[in-house]
Amino acid sequence: MEMKEIHANATFKVLKVTLARGEEMPRHYASSDAFLIPQKGKGLLHLPDREVVLEQGGTCHIPDSEPHTLRVLEDFSAFVIMAAGAEIQFTDY
């Protein structure tokens, strides 16, 4: 898994996340709302109340502090947009 900040200003930041087929992003949450914009591949996002298939051309809103995981079905990359001061926390809960 690679996660790199590619843009930031006083209001928001943009991360690029890249994972290979079969990888999983462990349970985590962000301290602000996050918007995912898949660019390539396919992933399955597990949220507490639903599962979302992530594919190019789609978008997904994840509310702040909502724990989730991501399982990659095909080599995957996406942009994640969140508040400038937001942090991602990995957790076991």
C-alpha angles and dihedrals in degrees: 000000000000124000118181132172107232101174138013138168135162092287110037146358133215123216127191113216121194126184133169125235110283095022121124129207105221122238110293144144137208126232091231137034111287130205119205121205110185115215102179141006130006134284139175115228114204114206125174094260104025150010121238127198109222117208138153111287094031134097134204132199117212114191118230116276093011108138116227144158133213126216115193117223097175129015101292141201130171143166117239119201120196142147116300094246096041121125132200115228123195113214144176097218 
